[in-house]
């Protein structure tokens, strides 16, 4: 009985701290961004047109980075890969430092 209670207590603590929203920025760091971008960052959201810096402030660093072949017109392309809960993947494709495409298999993910 004590072991069961201990496991429930540990699981509850893990869920409580694991679900808390961590802030990866200060207000001073985002004050010069457009108001909509500031809201995205505050709500841990990303949107097409954001820079890599803005995405990093919103979501943190990616799990991996893949350098892609340049676009047909020679622009730099990079893919940031984020993993969630071990099996959902979101791929953010940047062209010349601007988020150009979001591909996610996470249910309910709004693009």
C-alpha positions as CSV (number, residue, x, y, z in Angstrom):
1,X,0.0,0.0,0.0
2,X,2.8,2.4,0.9
3,X,4.6,1.7,-2.4
4,X,1.4,2.4,-4.4
5,X,0.9,5.7,-2.6
6,X,4.6,6.6,-3.2
7,X,4.3,5.9,-6.9
8,X,1.1,7.9,-7.2
9,X,2.7,10.8,-5.3
10,X,5.8,10.7,-7.5
11,X,3.7,10.5,-10.7
12,X,1.7,13.5,-9.5
13,X,4.8,15.5,-8.9
14,X,6.3,14.6,-12.2
15,X,3.1,15.6,-14.1
16,X,2.8,18.9,-12.1
17,X,6.3,20.0,-12.9
18,X,6.5,18.4,-16.3
19,X,3.5,20.3,-17.5
20,X,4.5,23.7,-16.2
21,X,5.2,26.3,-18.7
22,X,8.9,27.3,-18.8
23,X,9.8,30.8,-19.9
24,X,12.7,30.9,-22.3
25,X,12.9,34.6,-22.7
26,X,12.6,37.9,-20.9
27,X,10.1,40.6,-21.8
28,X,13.1,42.8,-22.8
29,X,14.2,40.2,-25.4
30,X,10.8,40.3,-27.2
31,X,9.8,43.9,-26.7
32,X,10.9,45.0,-30.2
33,X,9.0,42.2,-32.0
34,X,5.6,42.9,-33.6
35,X,2.7,42.4,-31.0
36,X,1.4,39.3,-32.8
37,X,4.9,37.7,-32.7
38,X,5.1,38.5,-29.0
39,X,1.8,36.8,-28.4
40,X,3.0,33.7,-30.2
41,X,6.1,33.5,-28.1
42,X,4.2,34.1,-24.9
43,X,1.8,31.3,-25.8
44,X,4.6,28.9,-27.0
45,X,3.2,29.0,-30.5
46,X,5.0,29.3,-33.9
47,X,3.8,30.7,-37.2
48,X,5.1,31.0,-40.7
49,X,7.2,34.1,-41.1
50,X,8.8,33.9,-37.7
51,X,12.6,34.0,-37.5
52,X,14.8,31.2,-36.0
53,X,15.4,33.4,-33.0
54,X,11.7,33.9,-32.4
55,X,10.9,30.2,-32.8
56,X,13.7,29.4,-30.3
57,X,12.2,31.8,-27.8
58,X,8.7,30.2,-28.3
59,X,9.7,26.5,-28.4
60,X,13.3,26.3,-27.2
61,X,16.0,24.6,-29.2
62,X,15.2,21.8,-31.6
63,X,16.0,18.2,-31.0
64,X,17.9,18.1,-34.3
65,X,18.8,20.4,-37.2
66,X,19.1,19.3,-40.8
67,X,20.7,21.4,-43.5
68,X,18.6,21.0,-46.6
69,X,19.5,21.6,-50.3
70,X,19.2,25.2,-51.2
71,X,16.0,26.4,-52.9
72,X,15.8,26.6,-56.7
73,X,16.8,30.3,-56.4
74,X,19.8,29.5,-54.2
75,X,18.3,30.5,-50.8
76,X,19.5,28.7,-47.6
77,X,17.1,26.0,-46.2
78,X,17.3,24.5,-42.8
79,X,14.9,22.1,-41.0
80,X,14.4,22.1,-37.3
81,X,12.9,18.9,-35.8
82,X,11.0,18.8,-32.5
83,X,9.9,15.6,-30.8
84,X,7.0,15.6,-28.3
85,X,6.2,12.8,-25.9
86,X,8.5,10.5,-27.8
87,X,6.4,9.9,-30.8
88,X,5.0,13.2,-32.3
89,X,7.3,15.1,-34.6
90,X,7.1,18.7,-35.8
91,X,9.3,19.8,-38.6
92,X,9.9,23.5,-39.1
93,X,11.5,24.4,-42.4
94,X,13.3,27.8,-42.6
95,X,14.3,29.6,-45.8
96,X,16.8,32.4,-45.3
97,X,16.0,32.5,-41.5
98,X,12.2,32.8,-42.0
99,X,9.9,29.9,-41.1
100,X,8.4,28.9,-44.4
101,X,6.7,25.6,-43.7
102,X,5.4,23.6,-40.7
103,X,4.8,19.9,-40.9
104,X,3.5,18.1,-37.8
105,X,1.9,14.7,-37.1
106,X,0.6,15.9,-33.7
107,X,-3.2,15.7,-33.4
108,X,-4.8,19.1,-33.1
109,X,-1.7,21.0,-34.1
110,X,-2.8,24.3,-35.6
111,X,-0.5,25.7,-38.4
